[in-house]
Amino acid sequence: MSSDAAASLGPPREPPQSGTSRVGPNTFIIGAAKSGTTALAEVLGSHPEICMASRKEPHHHLFETRPCFGGPGDEHWLARYAVPDRIEFASLFGHHAGEPIVVEASVYYLYRPDAIRRIEAERPGSRFIVMLRDPASRARSAYRHMVRDGREPETFERALTLEPARIAAGWEYGWHYLAVSRYAHQLERLFALVDRRRVHVDFYEHFEVDPVGVQRRIAVFLGVDPAGVRAEIPRLNVSGIPRSRTLHRLLDRPREYLPEGFVDRLGRARGLRAVRARLLERNLASSGAGPSSGPAPPVRSALELARGLLGPERAAVTSILGVTPPWD
């Protein structure tokens, strides 16, 4: 397999079947966070043979009850939007119209192996899609995401120093900048639980330069028509510093202001999602390096810092997948 190829690990010949009689996912986009999964879910959801859950990140198979994290403001984010309730989770697929592929996208499933175990028990035979990004770039983007949302008060360097203590204190996974970027261990755990033929691994960097090619590989993996993919890829979930935090909060967290059912109905309108994404991006002043008492450090120094801490990942992922990731 060439270094430019994705790790398509022997796709099954038949569409996967749900593990229960009710409509529910038979395919999961499981990570990694800040690796293009929001855009990927959007474009796959437009394929006529694919039904995407009406809400991204329900993390149903990760939590049996509403989660409780220990970080500042954590109760308003993943803990608030996770969907542990079975009936509520089933409602996310209420628009299913017979499509053979039914997809949930929850980016911390790769990071938390208990979720994979639950999926295997409840929906055996499911398939998994993994998108990986240069580990240092992913860590920095995750940090910027937290800055964008007004949650991260520290510089990138200080946040990395604090990360072990934050993890030990039970802070939400969004704070785990380096840990979520350590893919090799996560892939090893995934392949210990799931037959590799049911896993497709691709790369954010390939998705940026050849989105149609990535979609077609995934379509072949899923057994759907590659001609149904989209050529135009939306920019979604972009990191940066909001000009207006009030506007950002309204657009990014509409369930705090509007009824849940109404927000879900709006979320199924692709045109409105595109407008919301454009407004969110236009409200971002810059990507920035984050809070600092002095001049912001150069972007390269931040990347070099993260790369120094995540250096072994490229070689380890190459060894596991048999494919060289497109990372520096």
N, C-alpha and C positions, 0 to 999 in steps of 0.2 A: 504494500500500500504506500502511495507517495506521501510526502510530507504535507502536500496541499489537500489531501483527501480527508474527509470526515471519518470518524470511527463508526461506520455503519456496521454493526456487528450481527450480520446474518438475519435480516428481517423475516419474520414468519410469513407464510404464504396466504393465510386467511386472516380477515379482520378479527381482532380480539373480541371476546364476548364478555359481557358483564358478569361478575360473580354472583349476582342476585337477580331476581326477576324484575325488580323495579329499575327504571331508567337511572343510570348513574355512569360515572366515568369508567372507561376501559383503557384510557391513555392519560399519562400524567407528565406535565412539564414540571420538573422537580428542582431546577436551579441551573446556574447559581444566580443569586440576587445580583442586580446591576450588571447583567450580562446579556441584555437584549431580550429578556423573556417577555416583557410587556408588549413590545412590538411583534415578537413572534406569535404570541397568543392572539393578537389582533388580526394578523394576516392569516393565520391558520383558521381562525373563526369565520373568515369570509369564504372559505372553501365550501362548495355545496355538499360535500360528503362528510363534513366535520361539524359537530355541535360543540361549541365552547361554553363552559359555565358562564352564567350571566355576571358573575363577579370573580375577579382574579384574587388570588391569595386567601381563599377561605380556610386553608390549612386544616380541613376537617379531620384528616387522618393523623394529625399530629396531637390533637387535644381531645380528651374525652369530656372535659368540662371547660368552662371559660378560664383561660390561663391567667395567672397572676405573676407578673414580673416585678423586679425590685428596682428598676432604674427610674430616674425622674421623668414623669410624664408617660411612662410605659403603658399605663392603663388606658390611654387614649389612642393607641396605635394598634399593633397586632393583636393585643388582648381584646380590644374593642371589636375588631372586624373579623376575627376568627369565627368559624361556624362549627362548633362541636355538635350542635343539635342535628339529628338525622333528618327530621322533617324539614327543617330550614335548609339543610344542605340539598336535599332532594329537590326543593323548589328552585334551586339554581339551574336546574335542567328542565324546567317546566315548558320551555319553548322547543324542546326536542321534537323534530318532525321526521324521525325515522333514519337520521344519518347513522351510518355504521360506526363512525368514530366519535366518541364522546370524551371530551377533554376537560380536566381540571389543571390549572396552573398555580402551583404553590411552591415558591422558590426555596423554602427551608426544608423541604422533604429530603433533599440530598444531604443537607447538613445534619439532620436528625434521623438516625436509622430506625428509631421506633416507628416513624411514619411508614417507612417501607415495609416493615414487618406487618403493620396493620393492613396496608393495602394488599399484601400478598395473602393475608388470611381472609380478608373480606372480598377481594376482587382478584382471585387468582387468574393468571394469564394476562394481566394488564401489561401494557408497554410503557416505557419511560423515555422521555426526551431530556437530554442534558445539554445546556449551553454553558460553555466555559469562556472566561475572558482572562487576559493577562492578569495574573494574581495581584500584582502591585497596582495596576490600573483599576482593578475591581475594588481593592481596598480603599484607594483614594476616592473613587466615585461613591462608594458607600458612605465614607466620611462626609463628602460634600452633600450627599443626600440628607444626612442628619443636620448639617449646618443649614441647608436650605429650609428645612422644616422647623428651624429655631430650637433644636434640641441639643445640639453639640456646642458647648461654650469654649472648648479647648482647641489649641492648635493641633494639627495632625500629629506632630511628633509627640506632644503630651498625651494625646488620646491613645496612641499606640502604647505608650508607657503604662497608662492606666488600664489597658484592656484586660490583663489577667485578673486584676482586682474586681473589675466590673463583671466579668464572667462569673467569678466566684460568688459575687453578691446577687447573682440571678438576674442581671440586666437582660433585656430583650435582645434577640439575635442581631438586630440592626446595628448594635454597638460592637459586634464581634468582627471588626474590620479584617484583622489578619486571620483569625480562626476560620471564617467562612471561605477565605481564599486558599486554604490548605486543602486542595482538591484531592491529592493522592490518597490520603487516608479515607476520605469520603467515598472515592471510587472503589477502593478495596472493600469497604463495608458493603457498598451497593452490590458489587459482583459476588460477594459471599452470600447474598440473599436472593439475587435475581439472576436467572440465566442470561448471559450476555446477548443472546440472540433477541432478547426483548428490550434491549437498550440501544438507543441511538445517541451518540455524542457528537456535537458539532461545536463550532467556535464563533464567538461574537465577532472576531476580526474578519472571518469569512462572510458572516451575515452582513457586515457593513459594506464590503466591496462586491459581493455577489449574492444578494438576497434571494434572487430567483433560483440560483443553484442550490442554496441551502434548503429552500422550501421544497424543491423537487426531490432532493435526497430524502427529506422527511416524508414527503408524499409516497415515495417508493417504499420506504420503511413501513408506513402505515397501510399500504395497499390501496391507496386512493389515486385518482387520476392526476398525474403531475401537471396536466394542462390547466388545472383549476387554481393554480397559485397566482398570487398578486405580484405585479412588477413594482408597484409603488409601496414603499415602506414608510410608515409614519414614525415621526420622532416623538416618543412617549417617555414619561417619567424621567425627564432630563434633570440633572443636578445643577445647582447654581445658587445665587443669593437673590431672594425675592426683593423687588423694589417695594412692593406693598405686601407685608405679611398677612394683612387682613384679607386681601384678595386671594392670596395663595391659599390661605386656610379655607376659605369658602369653596374654591375650586378643587382643592386637594382632599378635603374632608367634608363633602356635602351632607353626609349622614348626620353630622352634628346640627344641621340647620333644617333639613328636609326629611319627610317620612321615608323610612327604609324602602317600602314598596315603590314609591315614586322614583327614588334614586335608581333602583334596579331597572325600572322601565326605561328611564332615560339612558341608562348604561347600555341597553340593548340597541339603541339608535346610533348606528356607526357614525353618521354625520355629526351628531351632537358630541360624541366622544372626540372626534377630530377637532371640532371647534374648541372644546375644553382644553385639549392638549396644546393647541396653538396659543390660547390665552395664558396657560401656565408657563409656556416657554417664553413668551413675550414679556412676561412679568419678571423674568430673571435678569438681573443686572449683569451678572458675570458668574463664571464658575468659581472664581476666588480660591484662596487657599485656606480660608476659614478664619475664625476669630484669632486675633493676635493683639498684643499690647504694642507692637512695633510694626515695621514694614512686613508685608506678607512674604514668606520665603518663596523662592522661585519654584515653579512647578517641577522642574527637573530634580531639584534637591528632594522634594517630597517623594517623587517616584523612586529616586535612588535609595532613600531611606527604607521604603517598603520593599524594594527589590533586594536590599541587603538582608532583610529578615525573611523573605520568601524565596530566596535564591534556589533552593533544591527542588522547588515544585515542578519546573519545566522538565527536568530530567526524570523525575519520578513519574509524572503523568505520561511522558513518552514511553517509559518502561511498561506501564500498565496497559496503555492503549495500543502500543505498537505504531503510533502516529506521532510525529513531531508537531507540537502546537505552534501556531504562528506568533510566538511571543519573542521579544528580545531577550 
